């Protein structure tokens, strides 16, 4: 929790809304599910109380999680350093109130609606953490996929992540700085705050790595080919991600959108798989960004399938993603 974000957000509210606002924060020792409780006292209106979840910023895969939290704890407000317009729209649609550090706010209860969205947030320039660049993310994936990689040599890690050797120290230093890695003893490194690291990895994947591995969209040659997508003549290197991978793993998710990780070029995709280039097609082709052995033929590692599903923000996908992740972590236990 970042209390400074809450303090700044409330301080920048207009006087008629914020001058009588009361709040208290909850530390981890209190075992609360939320970060704080805020009471708004707008002029001549009944007090409005909200449980508060404090974040620097969020992406759409966080919305269903916030909605689930609200169902458990009652009326919820997201307090954020920065919120993008599409995220504000999704929060409004989900019935989750929000406020940011420059005084924008959406607060609704009964016949009272307070909605201010005219201030622009300026991103705070911070030193880039090398663990969450397009290169660092490939290394962090290895550590999340299997913690054993933390204790391989720099040369082994670099080879497996397909990155330059000089990057490994920078990535590890970045993870240590943010308390994601600690030394169990002189010889053994361990992951710490794994769930938080995974969440940051997913967000950074969507921002940094995903745009760089996308190779275009395609469509099936006809409806019959789509219905029989499982019969495409894939090579060993071709791996389903996202919804098709989830269906193969769980038999519980009929794909609407398809992700295929492959090194095939445009001509090979058209000739061998009978796929047709189409910017609005259902199939997104991506360059594979891992070298570890896959657990199952033609299915990307479960951590990557989980990531693909989570960043869609679709509650249907997120539910299946959590099942896949739970099974993956159980298998590694």
Secondary structure, DSSP 4 states (H G I P E B T S, - for coil): --HHHHHHHHHTS-HHHHTT-EEEE--GGGT-SSSEEEEE--TTS--EEEEEEEES---GGGHHHHHHHHHHHSSEEEEES---HHHHHHHHHHT-EEEETTS-EEEEETTEEEEE--PPPPPPP-PPPGGGSTTHHHHHHHHHH-GGGGGS-HHHHHHHHTS-TTHHHHHHHHHHHTTSEEESSSS-EEE-SHHHHHHHHHHHIIIIIHHHHEEEEEEESSHHHHHTGGGS---TT-EEEHHHHHHHHHS----SSEEEE----HHHHHHHS-EEE-TT-SEEEE-----SPPSBTTB--HHHHHHHHHTT--HHHHHHHHHHHHHHHHHH-
